[in-house]
């Protein structure tokens, strides 16, 4: 199959086309896999993530935009992360990648650095640079509005990705936003885009993505469509969105609350998917071709927390990040903050965790050394970050996005904030703070977080699926069973392939086997792939990402002190830490992977055909 | 006497010293007068206020920093206004000008434009440029903190003026802020500083201001000190600050409420100086040498509206602008907004009026043409500007200072916002929106606003002093008596001299005659001035400012439609407009001035020794 990359040389303001050979494609598929491979080959060791030597890979995969009924509209971004200094990558819903393929390119790679703000359009194979001086400083929503006005295109024509003020000002967890609310949120790739002086990219066109074996492909599509269509999880996601998890996770005591000092939140019900559906929902929205439609369209009635009627509501992760984790039970405030953080272009998870650390610091300010306490108060300039009180967060969001006062420290992320004031009160792995599942209450998540190449993430292995949801089998979340190591490892590999095809992970709740994707992928590409090959490709990708980290000085597979030393004080997981889980599961995991001390061995690299990277280990 | 100017050539990054001759000084004194004279001579006709051809004059006067007991710590700024396109000038309290004189210069003039952000220090006669890239984007408070840290000076050493994000982003009513809260607020000179890429100026030194005739000078000082010291207005200002006016002005039905559609506010008591003193006051602060100490030091207890304890509280004007004019009775919100607007560097009066217009537009949005309504909602991005609800104002402030979304329109000012959406619902004169005295209820203020050279302003003539406070005599505020024209004219001239010496206008409540200042000025300068000369100098200054306007296409002496056509619906001035006041008082005023149609005649210019500007009329 053909895979065409548009290389964008920002330093020279030139474009170049490149084709990826079929052999390489079959080894990495596209999306996350091909992005990681190219990043490892092309980004020099020790590169400054915010320097011109970093690159930003904007990827589709062979399945992107080919058919409807499952979800193949997602886009994958890869680069070196300004937050972790390791592999940075993030997957985003919506319709950008399908429009990118239609525009004539399967991927766009940003290289170098423009000497002034630009934005880029690609329409039917014709890329162009545009002056972005009038977009710079604007939020994502306003910027997209101005772009569409300038091009004279309607709100449904083509796709835009843009950064907000956070990306411009190099906030280390700036996101890239599409369609106003779809976020490539984690690892700070918005700052990479900002560092290159690229405000936005618009893509549109009529090219139809290639499908090699139409008959087999249709068979694969029908299989997914049918299986997903009749599944109860589809209905739950459609009805309540990802926020359906609030009550479920709270009930098992794994809903991080008050900066990870509790596992249950007494107001969980008030911020649940059920409450959202009952009070504020006005519709649902799916990504390109998707029948699940987990996106929430909402309205609010509190004038303090207005959003445009029908704008996108918060995901579960955001509800935790600026809700339970702040002991904030005001769902309307969460809806507005979600909207605002998208406009400013900041990862809601890292921002929420960072402000939660700030709230704890503020509460314990009398325990800080005098000089630090005074600096904290000076930088806060009167803002009082209190648990349970969402109002000051609006200002903190603006101050972070513009790096003003306390925002200059907040812009570095939760770990850096905690370190700056000398308080080890942060939940993170590889310097990226954790999402909404307490690993003390879901043991496999301890392993999943610790071994995630991009840092604390629930989407590299979503162990919640078996530990809590019973997909494909139900396990006991509090049991530390070495068998779980294999389950995590396999999920990581499977998901790496899923992220590279690219289809949505939510499909895998309903079609949880690699078998489910064989006809789809074989039909789209013309390759005679098997379920085993899909898993092997995933494993190859996971090792490539790990190699990137090893080369850049990986701090290793750990969870921060709070999680391994401080026991949960409440709920069904009362008294639990994540210590034993790591002690038992990590060695078992390394054995499954063929790794020693978190590094691939030569044998493993050989087995996966990654000899070219032997120099790293 | 000696008057030394530091000329700062920002385009060439060079400094130059200049001395003003004694004859010119005696004609314009210093401060506002000398600034206006130099501006008229040096700023070319038709200059872009935000272009390198504009200049910013930062002025002290002959009395500045010479003695304590009255108030001679103020600084005057002059340039071409980006808000009105006419003479721009603003007077600021604090201690900057005394420190500037100590640093070795009586004035600093910014010329040209730096090609990147700089800040300037002047310490004991040595000026220096500094790289401001790390200060750019920061608020005023953080910027001053970083400057003092870099120079290693304590919070009380030397003086800083800085702009916030509003000045950087050329908001047309950006202010220049000193000591975190002292504002040169009106006419947008912060944007002029921003257009020149100057973030801040620090001044410090040991030079003592010259006093020519020490004995006479001391006599003048003692006279003021004593008269002010025992005056009841001093005590009222000390006890309640300028906010003492809230209840007084509300009682006569002149407190602008709900975007100038009412003259009384039912919650006036809640936002009064008395409420401020009772609930939130922790201390008072005076400018350099002042015994009045009208500055409020406050704390708040609402976590939504935190300020650093002991930071400066709002003035009466701000309480109107973001209080009664929004029907906002939450004093703590006003305290926080005041603090925030100072940090962002925006005139609270223009911002408050602009948002009040926005609130009215939002309320009446169904009356807008469909396209305009949709644009308004799109730009608001979910923010709901409702009367009575201060919360969204925080976001509106940030959006204005960074010109994001609706902020791009708000950044142009109240008149421009009203025009953009086609709603003539604004209270202004010369495109600058009005401060906190409704001219329909205080007739002389109609004339004072309309004839103010810098646009709608209460400080060019403060007719409130006789119409309401009875200083020097009590008049009936609702009576339209041609005699009031002379009183306004004389106050304008007197105040022009006061602003040029420079002493604080508040002194004139207690020492209301030019006679009171003869010994002071004669002693400081060695000139044998009289009360008549003080008045003549003031008249000369007023005419120079008017000439500046005439040359730039003065729109004339008017009040906007709302004030002359819509009668007040409530309070003691119910049924009143400002129409008759203008019809009767303007002709009488022109006769007093020797003007025809708002322009000085040749005879008048000759009488005042302004022949060099005859070419203008």
Interface residues (C-beta under 8 A of the other chain):
Chain A: X137 X138 X139 X141 X142 X145 X165 X169 X303 X304 X306 X307 X308 X311 X336 X339 X340 X343 X377 X378 X379 X380 X381 X382 X383 X384 X386 X389 X391 X392 X394 X395 X398 X402 X403 X404 X405 X408
Chain B: X137 X138 X139 X141 X142 X145 X165 X169 X300 X303 X304 X306 X307 X308 X311 X336 X339 X340 X343 X377 X378 X379 X380 X381 X382 X383 X384 X386 X389 X391 X392 X394 X395 X398 X402 X403 X404 X405 X408
